[in-house]
């Protein structure tokens, strides 16, 4: 039983040592649009990236009817588009790069 406890302890420690970007899809990633915005906005380097992060988070976690964000109706793409944006937008150094990432994500995932 001692080996089992050590193995479990090591597995748990390794889990928490993995960077947040890699384990974003794990249970400890954002669970709603507000958490998503908080996580990704701090990485935005330009205005368009910030706007695209807001849209992607709101579309990824569609709000409940009583939520003030429920008035947002611009979620017309495949859900994978929004994941792609969130995964790549932090690399955008300017508005043109952010738009290029958006267009690439739409082209890749919205078929």
Beta strands, then each sheet from edge to edge (+ up, - down):
end
